[in-house]
Amino acid sequence: MAITTLRGQPFDRQVLDSMLRRRMFYTPSFEIYGGTAGLYDYGPPGCALQANVIDLWRKHFVLEEDMLEVDCTALTPAEILKTSGHVDKFADWMCKDPKNGDIIRADHFVEEILETRLKGDKTARGVKVVEKEEDPKKKKKKSKGTVEAVKLDDAVVQEYEEILAKIDNYNGEELGELIKKYDLKNPATSVQPEPPVAFNLMFQTAIGPSSNAPGFLRPETAQGQFLNFAKLLEFNQQQMPFASASIGKSFRNEISPRSGLLRVREFLMAEIEHYVDPQGGKKHSRFHEVKDVELVLLNRHTQLSGKTNVEKIAIGKAVADGTVDNETLGYFLARIHLFLKKIGVDQSKIRFRQHMANEMAHYAADCWDAELQTSYGWIECVGCADRSAYDLTVHAKKTGAPLMVRERLDTPISIEQWEIDLDKKKFGPFFKKDGKAIEAAIEALPQEKRDALAQDLKSDGKITVDVEGVGSGKVEVSKDLIVIERRTRVENTREFTPNVIEPSFGIGRILYCLYEHNYWTRGSDGGDEARGVLSFPPPVAPTKVLLVPLSSNEAFKPLVKYMSLKLRSVGVSSRVDDSSASIGKRYSRNDELGTPLGITIDFQSVKDKTYTLRDRDSTKQVRADEDTILAAIKSLIDGTKFWADIEKELPAFEGQEIDAEIPVR
Amino acid sequence: MAITTLRGQPFDRQVLDSMLRRRMFYTPSFEIYGGTAGLYDYGPPGCALQANVIDLWRKHFVLEEDMLEVDCTALTPAEILKTSGHVDKFADWMCKDPKNGDIIRADHFVEEILETRLKGDKTARGVKVVEKEEDPKKKKKKSKGTVEAVKLDDAVVQEYEEILAKIDNYNGEELGELIKKYDLKNPATSVQPEPPVAFNLMFQTAIGPSSNAPGFLRPETAQGQFLNFAKLLEFNQQQMPFASASIGKSFRNEISPRSGLLRVREFLMAEIEHYVDPQGGKKHSRFHEVKDVELVLLNRHTQLSGKTNVEKIAIGKAVADGTVDNETLGYFLARIHLFLKKIGVDQSKIRFRQHMANEMAHYAADCWDAELQTSYGWIECVGCADRSAYDLTVHAKKTGAPLMVRERLDTPISIEQWEIDLDKKKFGPFFKKDGKAIEAAIEALPQEKRDALAQDLKSDGKITVDVEGVGSGKVEVSKDLIVIERRTRVENTREFTPNVIEPSFGIGRILYCLYEHNYWTRGSDGGDEARGVLSFPPPVAPTKVLLVPLSSNEAFKPLVKYMSLKLRSVGVSSRVDDSSASIGKRYSRNDELGTPLGITIDFQSVKDKTYTLRDRDSTKQVRADEDTILAAIKSLIDGTKFWADIEKELPAFEGQEIDAEIPVR
């Protein structure tokens, strides 16, 4: 499907990109030093857009639900990321080309070469090669090397296709075997790359002056939030459910970042960790508020059957029929959708894709990505995972910290179970140095085992317990040292480890999608094709109002200053353009900056304090007195009114945009 | 001078610190893993305070002066920080203790041991040892080891004192010599530490998969701004002066961070780079707006004479009499002062200290630090330096990028100077491979040299030029290859490298000072000494309003919800405390959180929709209807009114704060 602009024009990424750089939405970092792949700076409009999106995010999520925002460090000691699994698993497989030293991502390499061969086969068979629709999970790559028309055996074709279908499931050794078996060569050098080695994607450093304190830059903000769980629960006065939230930079050392702003090494994330009781089906008290929100879903079963058909369905129904695992997850999917809509994501370019079983971390219960459509394909911009109790459990196990909730039970419950008493006075002296290990092994015995041992004790007067590392590994304990009894205990509290629902936003990716989704050119109105427009919704637009004096006439200066101060005092960001360029050129520049409104100060303004207000998208203008214009601006920025409302209420101003310089007396 | 609380009570740092941690303003990062020195997380109130201070900073500086905000990466390739001087110079000297492996900062070590010996000497001489007022430039350290009463020779005392006076001026080798010469031993092990080695304070990492791309985490945000200078000037439509600004994390790998939140390894900075034409005395067009702002200054001359006397002086006068180098620097000092005042810095605990000549970077023209007084001494929180043209010059030289301003001259100027023409057709063939080097050497000749050479050419028919690396280093060029003439040229433009005035804010340090400056306990009113209060000004307070229902009676719930939504809709952050604790306890908790206002919802509210509004600082209450209460809250938060005004306008509510649980029907 061809990508089009907001106004249905064919989309040209190079043109948009050059405009974004010209207007300094972004710029490659360290460009005067030649730049560094995967690192970008935001210039003033990019920076303001980001600040506005973050501000709305904070209002939409943090303030709306009284989330507990925290700011944790990016520097993280290795031990924490070892526990979380990142040190061992947060890696890609890479190969080195022995001839030119190129570093290649192994899975991408195998995929590209096999695809190239399959294309060559089709060409040889005289089949027209049609680029299939992009696989949502894979980034589009320029295929390496040229396609040679070589026919393959039917069996080989089938082998290749099977490999490609499960390319994400191979480990490094298996990828290496594929490279050898099929003699896959780097087209740039015509040699096989070296066997794949794991490359951890975290940036490593040392914390402090001694080299024995390795650390990493965090690859996500989540771990800092988990480690503070107990304190946050205390801060929340022990009330469940609750959520923490964090906005901050994360870092991933991509092997060879491409795709511009979509795959970068340093990026802003906004993450929420919502803690919920795993009992009771993970209901959400505000689910009814969103149950009718319709989402475009691409579920797991559809993908399994090799299709990408989506369905538009109310989240209430999707949870009811089990497509989405639970209410809390569904609640956040709907809230994510509403947020993306609010900031200006094109509603026809958004879908929620469920993770396949083999894509999810082994502990995750369910996971959906909000994907936005761009010229690079469907891009994951928000992940929303049910991480179950995994993170709190591993950190609690490693540190012994009580990362759990104690809940007072309204109705105490009685629990009947096997309990074990040891005669400590005799037990220790009897087993001496092995006492502690044997005691621990006994205390760890599960209920069903205790049942059986109670019978043994009764019949044999002793039991045999497995204790690793003590003697033969089997230890006998006689009945004068131990009692095993079934007892009933009344519990007034319940302890549990909460589950975590984690909406995780890649802010930079969302910003890039906003550029693509809101871009069009005046060519669509029959105007100048070279004049770009970014139709950001007023609440996120970098600057809200452009102030343009008709010319450099001195008479306009006090009014420009007055209106500028006035707008600032009501919290509206504005910019003055009093350069000598024509009115039309000045507006044009600000259309590219996405400024939604413009005020022209002309001779009429000097006379009667009326101003014209211009709408970026239609270029229509209205004219009214100061207070009326300011009220209109406020309502457009708050989102309480749209331009169509303003046009109905206020008299149109028919003066054309003037490209030529106005002669000034 | 003893530090006191905002209400003049003796200040106890341990008590404040424990309160800040209990209320989760901050917490040591990774505490359940044992923590990591110099890394701290902010909990919800610390995070909100930080966001509010940043928001005010952006309004006070960025929006007020249309600064160009940028967001650059923290990851920085080594080459850039090599050029800026950080790779070679951003280091401290450290020693290793050979016995226990302790890492010691060399200058601190020498200082501490010599001070301990001088104290011992005084004790031996029977002189009472008085702790002198803390040196503003040095962090207070617990002196190592115990003071032994050993009398020293008078000459030795003098030597020690001279060393201490210039302790900042020794390099590593010299510090090593001092350790040997005076046999300075680590009290912990009674051995001399190993010779000092330089320890660079930047965190190093590798960018990308190959190890030949070393990088660092930025130690300041400034470099990213300098590298974007040319693009920012273009964005600003070539208009000077202008400023860029950036808010972001920076990183410094301190050798052994102490002093809690004041010396950390990862911290938020807000930096401004204001570019100004070096010609014309660095005037500032808005200087008249601040010229009467009075600052407390500690100038260089006073410090040179070993004193710390300050003077309170209007910035207009300080610039006029040359104490502060120029108007632009003075303008920012005043603006910094106004900002610190606005966010709640105690006016009696702020001074501006001028850097001594040996403290400043060699390129700096003048530098002042805004220092805030705390229990740790006077702490540098904002630096304001005139960095001259240093940064732009070194990066331009290294990369060849034109980091300069071209200014159209209103009146063209004629320049008379010596110009050189080479006969290129003959010159190249004559000198062959050396041609380029010789040409470059000739073109680099300064005016005064050209003058002399023109005479030589006239008299001798040839000149001799120094060209490194060509033959003997002297090259003769005869008059058939070269012409040297005095000519007059008319220039319509002027090129110059702007100077940079850099106000640089350590946000974390400022936040810590806000805690100390706004803290007191109810003991000062004759109340409970254990009840802390943080009297933040309403605009920066983490939460503005606490909503407390009198009890858990169902009748209050709709009103609590209603007021909560109402406050949110007018942009006021509030928190509900409907826990079962007494009203008094709930207010008390929020006094410690610095919440300035409280609304109690009681049975009267249910009847007539009136509410009480409570002031944190006086605990006084007023009562009025909803709209009146909301208007009062808005005006207090905007800073347009103070509590004294509200008390005059609205009827007092005399109901006492109740500590006991209210019985509920």
Interface residues (C-beta under 8 A of the other chain):
Chain A: R23 M24 T27 S29 F30 E31 I32 Y33 T36 A37 G38 L39 Y40 D41 Y42 G43 P44 G46 C47 A48 Q50 A51 L63 E64 D66 L68 E69 V70 D71 C72 T73 A74 L75 T76 P77 E79 I80 M94 G101 I103 F199 F203 Q204 T205 A206 I207 G208 P209 S210 A213 G215 L217 G224 L227 N228 A230 K231 L232 F235 Q237 G248 K249 F251 N253 E254 I255 S256 R265 E266 H395 K398 T399 A401 L403 R568 S573 R575 D577 S579
Chain B: R23 M24 T27 S29 F30 E31 I32 Y33 T36 A37 G38 L39 Y40 D41 Y42 G43 P44 G46 C47 A48 Q50 A51 L63 E64 D66 L68 E69 V70 D71 C72 T73 A74 L75 T76 P77 E79 I80 M94 G101 I103 F199 F203 Q204 T205 A206 I207 G208 P209 S210 A213 G215 L217 G224 L227 N228 A230 K231 L232 E234 F235 Q237 G248 K249 F251 N253 E254 I255 S256 R265 E266 H395 K398 T399 A401 L403 R568 S573 R575 D577 S579
